[in-house]
Amino acid sequence: MDRKIVNMQGKSQHSEPPPVSHFWFAQVDVRLGRIEFMVTRLERQIWLIVGGCAGLLIFEIVKALSGRSL
């Protein structure tokens, strides 16, 4: 038998309910998920603003180099 294989037949199954702290950790996970969602949304908005400003800057550079108004 390979040394990396472990015999699992000797393990007993615990039928007791999970401790109350699992509920607390679940609440923390939910709140962290909401925070991550807000940060992702804020990051997308910032990239949208940066992209828009970059586009306007490119238009102004083209306008200045061409010597005519658009």
PDB file of N, CA, C and O in Angstrom:
ATOM      1  N   MET A   1       0.840  -1.183   0.000  1.00  0.00           N
ATOM      2  CA  MET A   1       0.000   0.000   0.000  1.00  0.00           C
ATOM      3  C   MET A   1       0.885   1.246   0.000  1.00  0.00           C
ATOM      4  O   MET A   1       1.908   1.295   0.683  1.00  0.00           O
ATOM      5  N   ASP A   2       0.482   2.239  -0.767  1.00  0.00           N
ATOM      6  CA  ASP A   2       1.253   3.464  -0.878  1.00  0.00           C
ATOM      7  C   ASP A   2       1.186   4.242   0.435  1.00  0.00           C
ATOM      8  O   ASP A   2       0.163   4.221   1.120  1.00  0.00           O
ATOM      9  N   ARG A   3       2.256   4.917   0.780  1.00  0.00           N
ATOM     10  CA  ARG A   3       2.300   5.651   2.050  1.00  0.00           C
ATOM     11  C   ARG A   3       1.431   6.900   2.026  1.00  0.00           C
ATOM     12  O   ARG A   3       1.086   7.417   3.089  1.00  0.00           O
ATOM     13  N   LYS A   4       1.068   7.400   0.858  1.00  0.00           N
ATOM     14  CA  LYS A   4       0.258   8.610   0.776  1.00  0.00           C
ATOM     15  C   LYS A   4      -1.228   8.333   0.969  1.00  0.00           C
ATOM     16  O   LYS A   4      -2.007   9.271   1.140  1.00  0.00           O
ATOM     17  N   ILE A   5      -1.633   7.084   0.946  1.00  0.00           N
ATOM     18  CA  ILE A   5      -3.043   6.731   1.116  1.00  0.00           C
ATOM     19  C   ILE A   5      -3.312   6.520   2.600  1.00  0.00           C
ATOM     20  O   ILE A   5      -2.569   5.818   3.285  1.00  0.00           O
ATOM     21  N   VAL A   6      -4.390   7.141   3.091  1.00  0.00           N
ATOM     22  CA  VAL A   6      -4.738   7.066   4.505  1.00  0.00           C
ATOM     23  C   VAL A   6      -6.029   6.274   4.636  1.00  0.00           C
ATOM     24  O   VAL A   6      -6.963   6.496   3.866  1.00  0.00           O
ATOM     25  N   ASN A   7      -6.102   5.365   5.583  1.00  0.00           N
ATOM     26  CA  ASN A   7      -7.295   4.579   5.822  1.00  0.00           C
ATOM     27  C   ASN A   7      -8.307   5.444   6.564  1.00  0.00           C
ATOM     28  O   ASN A   7      -8.034   5.898   7.675  1.00  0.00           O
ATOM     29  N   MET A   8      -9.476   5.677   5.959  1.00  0.00           N
ATOM     30  CA  MET A   8     -10.492   6.554   6.535  1.00  0.00           C
ATOM     31  C   MET A   8     -11.579   5.787   7.281  1.00  0.00           C
ATOM     32  O   MET A   8     -12.501   6.411   7.807  1.00  0.00           O
ATOM     33  N   GLN A   9     -11.507   4.463   7.347  1.00  0.00           N
ATOM     34  CA  GLN A   9     -12.566   3.685   7.992  1.00  0.00           C
ATOM     35  C   GLN A   9     -12.562   3.869   9.499  1.00  0.00           C
ATOM     36  O   GLN A   9     -13.602   3.698  10.135  1.00  0.00           O
ATOM     37  N   GLY A  10     -11.462   4.202  10.069  1.00  0.00           N
ATOM     38  CA  GLY A  10     -11.370   4.364  11.510  1.00  0.00           C
ATOM     39  C   GLY A  10     -11.934   5.669  12.009  1.00  0.00           C
ATOM     40  O   GLY A  10     -12.142   5.814  13.214  1.00  0.00           O
ATOM     41  N   LYS A  11     -12.192   6.626  11.138  1.00  0.00           N
ATOM     42  CA  LYS A  11     -12.706   7.935  11.550  1.00  0.00           C
ATOM     43  C   LYS A  11     -14.187   7.837  11.906  1.00  0.00           C
ATOM     44  O   LYS A  11     -14.962   7.209  11.186  1.00  0.00           O
ATOM     45  N   SER A  12     -14.567   8.446  12.993  1.00  0.00           N
ATOM     46  CA  SER A  12     -15.979   8.472  13.375  1.00  0.00           C
ATOM     47  C   SER A  12     -16.614   9.765  12.864  1.00  0.00           C
ATOM     48  O   SER A  12     -15.967  10.812  12.821  1.00  0.00           O
ATOM     49  N   GLN A  13     -17.868   9.679  12.485  1.00  0.00           N
ATOM     50  CA  GLN A  13     -18.596  10.842  12.005  1.00  0.00           C
ATOM     51  C   GLN A  13     -19.230  11.571  13.182  1.00  0.00           C
ATOM     52  O   GLN A  13     -19.895  10.955  14.013  1.00  0.00           O
ATOM     53  N   HIS A  14     -19.024  12.883  13.252  1.00  0.00           N
ATOM     54  CA  HIS A  14     -19.608  13.677  14.334  1.00  0.00           C
ATOM     55  C   HIS A  14     -21.010  14.098  13.928  1.00  0.00           C
ATOM     56  O   HIS A  14     -21.195  14.696  12.868  1.00  0.00           O
ATOM     57  N   SER A  15     -21.997  13.793  14.756  1.00  0.00           N
ATOM     58  CA  SER A  15     -23.376  14.151  14.438  1.00  0.00           C
ATOM     59  C   SER A  15     -23.862  15.336  15.259  1.00  0.00           C
ATOM     60  O   SER A  15     -25.050  15.657  15.227  1.00  0.00           O
ATOM     61  N   GLU A  16     -22.983  15.982  15.984  1.00  0.00           N
ATOM     62  CA  GLU A  16     -23.399  17.134  16.782  1.00  0.00           C
ATOM     63  C   GLU A  16     -23.519  18.364  15.881  1.00  0.00           C
ATOM     64  O   GLU A  16     -22.800  18.459  14.887  1.00  0.00           O
ATOM     65  N   PRO A  17     -24.404  19.301  16.201  1.00  0.00           N
ATOM     66  CA  PRO A  17     -24.595  20.483  15.355  1.00  0.00           C
ATOM     67  C   PRO A  17     -23.345  21.377  15.381  1.00  0.00           C
ATOM     68  O   PRO A  17     -22.557  21.323  16.325  1.00  0.00           O
ATOM     69  N   PRO A  18     -23.176  22.181  14.355  1.00  0.00           N
ATOM     70  CA  PRO A  18     -22.002  23.063  14.332  1.00  0.00           C
ATOM     71  C   PRO A  18     -22.100  24.114  15.429  1.00  0.00           C
ATOM     72  O   PRO A  18     -23.201  24.466  15.851  1.00  0.00           O
ATOM     73  N   PRO A  19     -20.988  24.606  15.884  1.00  0.00           N
ATOM     74  CA  PRO A  19     -21.031  25.627  16.937  1.00  0.00           C
ATOM     75  C   PRO A  19     -21.673  26.919  16.435  1.00  0.00           C
ATOM     76  O   PRO A  19     -21.779  27.144  15.229  1.00  0.00           O
ATOM     77  N   VAL A  20     -22.094  27.755  17.362  1.00  0.00           N
ATOM     78  CA  VAL A  20     -22.792  28.995  17.027  1.00  0.00           C
ATOM     79  C   VAL A  20     -21.872  29.952  16.284  1.00  0.00           C
ATOM     80  O   VAL A  20     -22.349  30.825  15.558  1.00  0.00           O
ATOM     81  N   SER A  21     -20.571  29.806  16.450  1.00  0.00           N
ATOM     82  CA  SER A  21     -19.648  30.725  15.793  1.00  0.00           C
ATOM     83  C   SER A  21     -19.722  30.611  14.275  1.00  0.00           C
ATOM     84  O   SER A  21     -19.319  31.543  13.580  1.00  0.00           O
ATOM     85  N   HIS A  22     -20.225  29.494  13.735  1.00  0.00           N
ATOM     86  CA  HIS A  22     -20.366  29.371  12.291  1.00  0.00           C
ATOM     87  C   HIS A  22     -21.345  30.415  11.759  1.00  0.00           C
ATOM     88  O   HIS A  22     -21.147  30.939  10.663  1.00  0.00           O
ATOM     89  N   PHE A  23     -22.395  30.725  12.517  1.00  0.00           N
ATOM     90  CA  PHE A  23     -23.344  31.761  12.109  1.00  0.00           C
ATOM     91  C   PHE A  23     -22.649  33.113  12.052  1.00  0.00           C
ATOM     92  O   PHE A  23     -22.869  33.890  11.122  1.00  0.00           O
ATOM     93  N   TRP A  24     -21.812  33.394  13.043  1.00  0.00           N
ATOM     94  CA  TRP A  24     -21.091  34.659  13.072  1.00  0.00           C
ATOM     95  C   TRP A  24     -20.145  34.766  11.883  1.00  0.00           C
ATOM     96  O   TRP A  24     -20.066  35.813  11.240  1.00  0.00           O
ATOM     97  N   PHE A  25     -19.425  33.682  11.590  1.00  0.00           N
ATOM     98  CA  PHE A  25     -18.512  33.692  10.451  1.00  0.00           C
ATOM     99  C   PHE A  25     -19.278  33.843   9.136  1.00  0.00           C
ATOM    100  O   PHE A  25     -18.784  34.473   8.202  1.00  0.00           O
ATOM    101  N   ALA A  26     -20.466  33.275   9.059  1.00  0.00           N
ATOM    102  CA  ALA A  26     -21.286  33.421   7.855  1.00  0.00           C
ATOM    103  C   ALA A  26     -21.690  34.880   7.677  1.00  0.00           C
ATOM    104  O   ALA A  26     -21.677  35.391   6.557  1.00  0.00           O
ATOM    105  N   GLN A  27     -22.047  35.553   8.761  1.00  0.00           N
ATOM    106  CA  GLN A  27     -22.398  36.971   8.678  1.00  0.00           C
ATOM    107  C   GLN A  27     -21.201  37.810   8.240  1.00  0.00           C
ATOM    108  O   GLN A  27     -21.345  38.727   7.432  1.00  0.00           O
ATOM    109  N   VAL A  28     -20.031  37.498   8.768  1.00  0.00           N
ATOM    110  CA  VAL A  28     -18.820  38.219   8.376  1.00  0.00           C
ATOM    111  C   VAL A  28     -18.540  37.990   6.889  1.00  0.00           C
ATOM    112  O   VAL A  28     -18.174  38.924   6.175  1.00  0.00           O
ATOM    113  N   ASP A  29     -18.710  36.753   6.422  1.00  0.00           N
ATOM    114  CA  ASP A  29     -18.491  36.462   5.008  1.00  0.00           C
ATOM    115  C   ASP A  29     -19.461  37.239   4.120  1.00  0.00           C
ATOM    116  O   ASP A  29     -19.072  37.737   3.063  1.00  0.00           O
ATOM    117  N   VAL A  30     -20.708  37.342   4.539  1.00  0.00           N
ATOM    118  CA  VAL A  30     -21.697  38.091   3.758  1.00  0.00           C
ATOM    119  C   VAL A  30     -21.306  39.562   3.687  1.00  0.00           C
ATOM    120  O   VAL A  30     -21.365  40.169   2.618  1.00  0.00           O
ATOM    121  N   ARG A  31     -20.915  40.128   4.797  1.00  0.00           N
ATOM    122  CA  ARG A  31     -20.547  41.546   4.808  1.00  0.00           C
ATOM    123  C   ARG A  31     -19.283  41.798   4.009  1.00  0.00           C
ATOM    124  O   ARG A  31     -19.182  42.803   3.306  1.00  0.00           O
ATOM    125  N   LEU A  32     -18.311  40.887   4.111  1.00  0.00           N
ATOM    126  CA  LEU A  32     -17.095  41.044   3.309  1.00  0.00           C
ATOM    127  C   LEU A  32     -17.402  40.916   1.821  1.00  0.00           C
ATOM    128  O   LEU A  32     -16.797  41.603   0.998  1.00  0.00           O
ATOM    129  N   GLY A  33     -18.338  40.042   1.477  1.00  0.00           N
ATOM    130  CA  GLY A  33     -18.750  39.918   0.087  1.00  0.00           C
ATOM    131  C   GLY A  33     -19.378  41.198  -0.430  1.00  0.00           C
ATOM    132  O   GLY A  33     -19.137  41.598  -1.569  1.00  0.00           O
ATOM    133  N   ARG A  34     -20.185  41.844   0.405  1.00  0.00           N
ATOM    134  CA  ARG A  34     -20.791  43.115   0.001  1.00  0.00           C
ATOM    135  C   ARG A  34     -19.734  44.200  -0.167  1.00  0.00           C
ATOM    136  O   ARG A  34     -19.800  45.005  -1.096  1.00  0.00           O
ATOM    137  N   ILE A  35     -18.760  44.215   0.736  1.00  0.00           N
ATOM    138  CA  ILE A  35     -17.682  45.202   0.631  1.00  0.00           C
ATOM    139  C   ILE A  35     -16.886  44.971  -0.649  1.00  0.00           C
ATOM    140  O   ILE A  35     -16.549  45.925  -1.349  1.00  0.00           O
ATOM    141  N   GLU A  36     -16.584  43.709  -0.959  1.00  0.00           N
ATOM    142  CA  GLU A  36     -15.848  43.401  -2.186  1.00  0.00           C
ATOM    143  C   GLU A  36     -16.650  43.828  -3.417  1.00  0.00           C
ATOM    144  O   GLU A  36     -16.070  44.325  -4.383  1.00  0.00           O
ATOM    145  N   PHE A  37     -17.970  43.643  -3.397  1.00  0.00           N
ATOM    146  CA  PHE A  37     -18.819  44.068  -4.504  1.00  0.00           C
ATOM    147  C   PHE A  37     -18.759  45.578  -4.680  1.00  0.00           C
ATOM    148  O   PHE A  37     -18.656  46.067  -5.805  1.00  0.00           O
ATOM    149  N   MET A  38     -18.824  46.326  -3.570  1.00  0.00           N
ATOM    150  CA  MET A  38     -18.770  47.788  -3.639  1.00  0.00           C
ATOM    151  C   MET A  38     -17.415  48.253  -4.167  1.00  0.00           C
ATOM    152  O   MET A  38     -17.348  49.179  -4.975  1.00  0.00           O
ATOM    153  N   VAL A  39     -16.344  47.619  -3.716  1.00  0.00           N
ATOM    154  CA  VAL A  39     -15.008  48.003  -4.178  1.00  0.00           C
ATOM    155  C   VAL A  39     -14.867  47.716  -5.663  1.00  0.00           C
ATOM    156  O   VAL A  39     -14.280  48.517  -6.391  1.00  0.00           O
ATOM    157  N   THR A  40     -15.391  46.589  -6.125  1.00  0.00           N
ATOM    158  CA  THR A  40     -15.335  46.255  -7.551  1.00  0.00           C
ATOM    159  C   THR A  40     -16.117  47.268  -8.370  1.00  0.00           C
ATOM    160  O   THR A  40     -15.659  47.704  -9.426  1.00  0.00           O
ATOM    161  N   ARG A  41     -17.283  47.638  -7.894  1.00  0.00           N
ATOM    162  CA  ARG A  41     -18.094  48.630  -8.609  1.00  0.00           C
ATOM    163  C   ARG A  41     -17.394  49.991  -8.649  1.00  0.00           C
ATOM    164  O   ARG A  41     -17.398  50.666  -9.678  1.00  0.00           O
ATOM    165  N   LEU A  42     -16.795  50.387  -7.526  1.00  0.00           N
ATOM    166  CA  LEU A  42     -16.062  51.647  -7.481  1.00  0.00           C
ATOM    167  C   LEU A  42     -14.868  51.616  -8.423  1.00  0.00           C
ATOM    168  O   LEU A  42     -14.572  52.607  -9.091  1.00  0.00           O
ATOM    169  N   GLU A  43     -14.184  50.477  -8.478  1.00  0.00           N
ATOM    170  CA  GLU A  43     -13.040  50.343  -9.381  1.00  0.00           C
ATOM    171  C   GLU A  43     -13.473  50.480 -10.835  1.00  0.00           C
ATOM    172  O   GLU A  43     -12.785  51.129 -11.622  1.00  0.00           O
ATOM    173  N   ARG A  44     -14.592  49.885 -11.202  1.00  0.00           N
ATOM    174  CA  ARG A  44     -15.106  50.022 -12.572  1.00  0.00           C
ATOM    175  C   ARG A  44     -15.467  51.466 -12.888  1.00  0.00           C
ATOM    176  O   ARG A  44     -15.191  51.949 -13.986  1.00  0.00           O
ATOM    177  N   GLN A  45     -16.077  52.153 -11.939  1.00  0.00           N
ATOM    178  CA  GLN A  45     -16.437  53.552 -12.158  1.00  0.00           C
ATOM    179  C   GLN A  45     -15.193  54.417 -12.334  1.00  0.00           C
ATOM    180  O   GLN A  45     -15.175  55.316 -13.174  1.00  0.00           O
ATOM    181  N   ILE A  46     -14.169  54.152 -11.555  1.00  0.00           N
ATOM    182  CA  ILE A  46     -12.929  54.924 -11.673  1.00  0.00           C
ATOM    183  C   ILE A  46     -12.291  54.682 -13.036  1.00  0.00           C
ATOM    184  O   ILE A  46     -11.830  55.624 -13.680  1.00  0.00           O
ATOM    185  N   TRP A  47     -12.261  53.409 -13.485  1.00  0.00           N
ATOM    186  CA  TRP A  47     -11.695  53.119 -14.805  1.00  0.00           C
ATOM    187  C   TRP A  47     -12.516  53.772 -15.915  1.00  0.00           C
ATOM    188  O   TRP A  47     -11.959  54.208 -16.922  1.00  0.00           O
ATOM    189  N   LEU A  48     -13.832  53.842 -15.740  1.00  0.00           N
ATOM    190  CA  LEU A  48     -14.685  54.510 -16.726  1.00  0.00           C
ATOM    191  C   LEU A  48     -14.363  56.000 -16.799  1.00  0.00           C
ATOM    192  O   LEU A  48     -14.281  56.566 -17.889  1.00  0.00           O
ATOM    193  N   ILE A  49     -14.183  56.631 -15.656  1.00  0.00           N
ATOM    194  CA  ILE A  49     -13.836  58.055 -15.619  1.00  0.00           C
ATOM    195  C   ILE A  49     -12.454  58.281 -16.228  1.00  0.00           C
ATOM    196  O   ILE A  49     -12.269  59.214 -17.010  1.00  0.00           O
ATOM    197  N   VAL A  50     -11.484  57.436 -15.879  1.00  0.00           N
ATOM    198  CA  VAL A  50     -10.133  57.578 -16.432  1.00  0.00           C
ATOM    199  C   VAL A  50     -10.154  57.386 -17.946  1.00  0.00           C
ATOM    200  O   VAL A  50      -9.490  58.124 -18.674  1.00  0.00           O
ATOM    201  N   GLY A  51     -10.910  56.405 -18.420  1.00  0.00           N
ATOM    202  CA  GLY A  51     -11.010  56.185 -19.869  1.00  0.00           C
ATOM    203  C   GLY A  51     -11.659  57.354 -20.585  1.00  0.00           C
ATOM    204  O   GLY A  51     -11.214  57.750 -21.662  1.00  0.00           O
ATOM    205  N   GLY A  52     -12.701  57.904 -20.000  1.00  0.00           N
ATOM    206  CA  GLY A  52     -13.359  59.063 -20.594  1.00  0.00           C
ATOM    207  C   GLY A  52     -12.439  60.276 -20.643  1.00  0.00           C
ATOM    208  O   GLY A  52     -12.398  60.991 -21.644  1.00  0.00           O
ATOM    209  N   CYS A  53     -11.710  60.502 -19.570  1.00  0.00           N
ATOM    210  CA  CYS A  53     -10.764  61.628 -19.554  1.00  0.00           C
ATOM    211  C   CYS A  53      -9.646  61.415 -20.564  1.00  0.00           C
ATOM    212  O   CYS A  53      -9.217  62.363 -21.222  1.00  0.00           O
ATOM    213  N   ALA A  54      -9.172  60.186 -20.692  1.00  0.00           N
ATOM    214  CA  ALA A  54      -8.134  59.895 -21.677  1.00  0.00           C
ATOM    215  C   ALA A  54      -8.661  60.124 -23.089  1.00  0.00           C
ATOM    216  O   ALA A  54      -7.945  60.662 -23.934  1.00  0.00           O
ATOM    217  N   GLY A  55      -9.891  59.728 -23.354  1.00  0.00           N
ATOM    218  CA  GLY A  55     -10.492  59.972 -24.667  1.00  0.00           C
ATOM    219  C   GLY A  55     -10.608  61.451 -24.971  1.00  0.00           C
ATOM    220  O   GLY A  55     -10.288  61.881 -26.079  1.00  0.00           O
ATOM    221  N   LEU A  56     -11.062  62.239 -24.000  1.00  0.00           N
ATOM    222  CA  LEU A  56     -11.151  63.691 -24.207  1.00  0.00           C
ATOM    223  C   LEU A  56      -9.774  64.305 -24.415  1.00  0.00           C
ATOM    224  O   LEU A  56      -9.620  65.223 -25.220  1.00  0.00           O
ATOM    225  N   LEU A  57      -8.780  63.810 -23.702  1.00  0.00           N
ATOM    226  CA  LEU A  57      -7.424  64.315 -23.870  1.00  0.00           C
ATOM    227  C   LEU A  57      -6.897  64.008 -25.268  1.00  0.00           C
ATOM    228  O   LEU A  57      -6.224  64.840 -25.877  1.00  0.00           O
ATOM    229  N   ILE A  58      -7.196  62.837 -25.765  1.00  0.00           N
ATOM    230  CA  ILE A  58      -6.768  62.477 -27.124  1.00  0.00           C
ATOM    231  C   ILE A  58      -7.440  63.387 -28.146  1.00  0.00           C
ATOM    232  O   ILE A  58      -6.789  63.845 -29.085  1.00  0.00           O
ATOM    233  N   PHE A  59      -8.735  63.655 -27.977  1.00  0.00           N
ATOM    234  CA  PHE A  59      -9.421  64.575 -28.882  1.00  0.00           C
ATOM    235  C   PHE A  59      -8.790  65.964 -28.849  1.00  0.00           C
ATOM    236  O   PHE A  59      -8.615  66.591 -29.894  1.00  0.00           O
ATOM    237  N   GLU A  60      -8.448  66.448 -27.657  1.00  0.00           N
ATOM    238  CA  GLU A  60      -7.829  67.771 -27.546  1.00  0.00           C
ATOM    239  C   GLU A  60      -6.441  67.786 -28.180  1.00  0.00           C
ATOM    240  O   GLU A  60      -6.059  68.784 -28.791  1.00  0.00           O
ATOM    241  N   ILE A  61      -5.681  66.704 -28.049  1.00  0.00           N
ATOM    242  CA  ILE A  61      -4.356  66.628 -28.670  1.00  0.00           C
ATOM    243  C   ILE A  61      -4.489  66.633 -30.186  1.00  0.00           C
ATOM    244  O   ILE A  61      -3.743  67.328 -30.877  1.00  0.00           O
ATOM    245  N   VAL A  62      -5.438  65.859 -30.702  1.00  0.00           N
ATOM    246  CA  VAL A  62      -5.657  65.838 -32.152  1.00  0.00           C
ATOM    247  C   VAL A  62      -6.092  67.208 -32.642  1.00  0.00           C
ATOM    248  O   VAL A  62      -5.644  67.658 -33.697  1.00  0.00           O
ATOM    249  N   LYS A  63      -6.955  67.873 -31.894  1.00  0.00           N
ATOM    250  CA  LYS A  63      -7.420  69.217 -32.265  1.00  0.00           C
ATOM    251  C   LYS A  63      -6.263  70.207 -32.265  1.00  0.00           C
ATOM    252  O   LYS A  63      -6.162  71.042 -33.163  1.00  0.00           O
ATOM    253  N   ALA A  64      -5.390  70.121 -31.266  1.00  0.00           N
ATOM    254  CA  ALA A  64      -4.255  71.042 -31.193  1.00  0.00           C
ATOM    255  C   ALA A  64      -3.238  70.766 -32.296  1.00  0.00           C
ATOM    256  O   ALA A  64      -2.653  71.701 -32.842  1.00  0.00           O
ATOM    257  N   LEU A  65      -3.024  69.513 -32.626  1.00  0.00           N
ATOM    258  CA  LEU A  65      -2.052  69.182 -33.674  1.00  0.00           C
ATOM    259  C   LEU A  65      -2.570  69.483 -35.076  1.00  0.00           C
ATOM    260  O   LEU A  65      -1.791  69.820 -35.966  1.00  0.00           O
ATOM    261  N   SER A  66      -3.859  69.365 -35.272  1.00  0.00           N
ATOM    262  CA  SER A  66      -4.410  69.635 -36.610  1.00  0.00           C
ATOM    263  C   SER A  66      -4.578  71.124 -36.875  1.00  0.00           C
ATOM    264  O   SER A  66      -4.639  71.542 -38.031  1.00  0.00           O
ATOM    265  N   GLY A  67      -4.652  71.905 -35.853  1.00  0.00           N
ATOM    266  CA  GLY A  67      -4.758  73.355 -36.019  1.00  0.00           C
ATOM    267  C   GLY A  67      -6.141  73.826 -36.391  1.00  0.00           C
ATOM    268  O   GLY A  67      -6.295  74.976 -36.802  1.00  0.00           O
ATOM    269  N   ARG A  68      -7.131  73.011 -36.270  1.00  0.00           N
ATOM    270  CA  ARG A  68      -8.499  73.422 -36.573  1.00  0.00           C
ATOM    271  C   ARG A  68      -9.407  72.987 -35.427  1.00  0.00           C
ATOM    272  O   ARG A  68      -9.070  72.085 -34.659  1.00  0.00           O
ATOM    273  N   SER A  69     -10.535  73.623 -35.326  1.00  0.00           N
ATOM    274  CA  SER A  69     -11.467  73.270 -34.242  1.00  0.00           C
ATOM    275  C   SER A  69     -12.396  72.157 -34.722  1.00  0.00           C
ATOM    276  O   SER A  69     -12.777  72.109 -35.892  1.00  0.00           O
ATOM    277  N   LEU A  70     -12.743  71.288 -33.821  1.00  0.00           N
ATOM    278  CA  LEU A  70     -13.636  70.168 -34.168  1.00  0.00           C
ATOM    279  C   LEU A  70     -15.074  70.515 -33.886  1.00  0.00           C
ATOM    280  O   LEU A  70     -15.964  69.695 -34.116  1.00  0.00           O
TER     281      LEU A  70
END
